[in-house]
Amino acid sequence: MTLQIREVLLATDFSDVAEQAGRTAADLARRFEARLHVLHVVWPARDPEPAPGALGRAIERLGAGLRTVAVTAAGSPSREIAAYAAHQGIDLVVMGTHGRTGVSRAVLGSVAEAVVRRATCRVLTVPADLQPAVPATPPPEPERCVVCAQISDELICEHCRALIRGESLQRKRVDERAGQTGVR
């Protein structure tokens, strides 16, 4: 099964964490040549008017080379995000996590966690404390046998050790025979 991503949904609340998630979503949308849906959900009691302007600015910060769809919805954020993803055939939801724990998480809940539970597609969460990737260090040179230079976990590989033991045993036998013939 080949991973096909044609529709990416970025759920944003315009926070710094959402901006980090936005960069990730934009990179993925470019890489897969996918359309990027940018969704902001407001609670029904709040005024959605500031959202369209903020939504436009958030999309501008994602940079060029994207096919975008800007959407504002009203309702419970996790329900609206999951419902939008299902109705629009979204392949991947990308969203930030604020990293709340303990009492604040219990009281405020976790929108990202709820979306992960509700969504019928892949969900990528971007942590609040995302660190840049550290380039991988090259693997160390493999150890080599000092006798034959073949890759070995030991100073002398098993094959060479067997040969050395065999030669020692043969030499010992020769020496013993030479000593026996001299005694007679």
C-alpha positions in Angstrom: 0.0 0.0 0.0 1.5 3.3 -1.1 0.9 6.4 1.1 -1.2 8.8 -1.0 -1.8 12.2 0.5 -3.9 14.5 -1.7 -5.8 16.5 0.9 -4.1 17.9 4.1 -6.0 19.7 6.8 -4.3 22.2 9.1 -6.4 22.9 12.2 -5.3 26.3 13.6 -6.1 28.4 16.6 -3.5 31.0 15.5 -1.1 30.2 18.4 2.7 29.7 18.1 2.2 26.0 18.3 -0.4 26.1 15.4 2.1 28.1 13.4 4.7 25.4 13.9 2.1 22.8 12.8 1.4 25.0 9.8 5.0 24.9 8.6 4.9 21.1 8.9 1.5 20.9 7.1 2.8 23.2 4.3 6.0 21.2 3.9 3.9 18.0 3.6 1.4 19.5 1.2 4.3 20.7 -1.0 6.1 17.4 -0.9 2.9 15.4 -1.8 1.6 18.1 -4.1 -1.6 18.1 -2.0 -4.2 20.7 -1.4 -4.0 22.3 2.0 -7.2 23.1 3.9 -6.7 25.6 6.7 -9.5 25.4 9.3 -10.2 27.6 12.3 -13.0 26.6 14.6 -14.6 29.1 16.9 -17.0 28.3 19.7 -20.6 29.3 18.8 -20.7 32.0 21.5 -17.6 33.8 20.1 -17.5 36.3 17.3 -16.0 34.7 14.2 -15.3 38.0 12.5 -11.6 38.3 13.5 -11.0 34.8 12.2 -11.1 35.4 8.4 -8.4 38.1 8.5 -6.3 36.1 10.9 -6.9 33.0 8.7 -5.7 34.9 5.6 -2.5 36.1 7.4 -1.8 32.5 8.7 -2.0 31.2 5.1 0.3 34.0 3.8 2.9 33.0 6.4 2.9 29.4 5.0 4.6 30.7 1.9 4.2 30.2 -1.8 3.6 27.1 -3.8 0.5 25.9 -2.0 -3.1 25.3 -3.2 -5.1 26.3 -0.1 -8.7 26.4 1.1 -9.5 28.7 4.0 -12.4 27.6 6.2 -13.9 29.0 9.4 -16.4 26.8 11.4 -18.4 27.2 14.6 -18.8 24.5 17.2 -16.7 22.2 19.3 -13.2 22.3 17.8 -12.5 18.5 17.9 -15.9 17.6 16.5 -15.7 20.2 13.7 -12.2 19.2 12.8 -13.1 15.5 12.6 -16.3 16.2 10.7 -14.6 18.5 8.2 -11.9 15.9 7.6 -14.5 13.2 7.0 -16.7 15.3 4.7 -13.8 16.7 2.6 -12.0 13.4 2.2 -8.9 14.6 4.1 -6.0 12.2 4.1 -4.0 13.8 6.9 -4.9 16.2 9.7 -2.0 18.3 11.1 -2.4 20.2 14.3 -0.3 21.5 17.2 -0.4 20.2 20.7 -0.1 22.7 23.6 1.5 20.1 25.9 -0.9 20.6 28.8 -0.7 18.1 31.6 -2.3 17.5 34.9 -5.2 19.7 36.1 -5.1 22.2 33.1 -5.4 19.2 30.7 -8.2 17.7 32.7 -10.1 21.1 32.9 -9.4 22.3 29.4 -9.2 19.0 27.6 -7.0 18.2 24.7 -8.5 19.1 21.3 -5.7 17.1 19.6 -6.4 14.0 21.6 -10.1 14.2 20.9 -9.4 14.6 17.1 -7.1 11.6 17.2 -9.9 9.6 18.7 -12.6 10.9 16.4 -10.8 11.2 13.0 -11.1 8.5 10.4 -7.9 9.5 8.7 -4.3 10.0 9.9 -3.6 12.7 12.4 -0.1 14.2 12.9 0.4 16.2 16.0 3.2 18.7 16.3 4.4 19.3 19.9 4.8 22.7 21.4 8.4 22.1 22.1 9.4 20.7 18.7 13.1 20.6 18.4 15.0 20.8 15.1 16.2 17.4 13.9 19.7 16.6 14.7 21.7 15.2 11.8 22.4 11.6 12.3 26.0 10.8 13.1 27.6 8.2 10.8 27.8 4.8 12.3 31.2 3.9 13.8 33.6 1.9 11.7 33.0 -1.8 12.3 35.5 -3.7 14.3 37.8 -5.9 12.3 39.8 -9.1 13.1 43.5 -8.3 13.6 44.5 -11.4 11.6 42.3 -11.4 8.5 40.7 -7.9 8.7 37.2 -9.3 8.3 34.4 -7.6 10.2 34.2 -9.2 13.7 32.8 -8.4 17.1 36.0 -9.9 18.6 39.7 -8.9 18.3 40.3 -12.2 16.5 37.4 -13.6 14.6 36.1 -17.1 15.3 37.5 -18.5 12.0 41.0 -17.2 12.7 40.8 -18.4 16.3 40.0 -21.9 15.1 42.9 -21.8 12.7 45.3 -20.6 15.4 44.0 -23.3 17.8 44.4 -25.9 15.1 48.0 -24.8 14.4 48.9 -24.8 18.1 47.4 -28.2 18.6 49.2 -29.6 15.5 52.5 -28.0 16.7 52.0 -29.5 20.2 51.4 -32.9 18.7 54.6 -32.6 16.6 56.6 -31.5 19.6 55.2 -34.4 21.7 56.0 -36.9 18.9 59.5 -35.4 18.6 60.0 -35.8 22.4 58.7 -39.4 22.3 61.0 -40.5 19.6 63.9 -38.9 21.4 63.2 -40.9 24.6 63.1 -44.3 23.0 
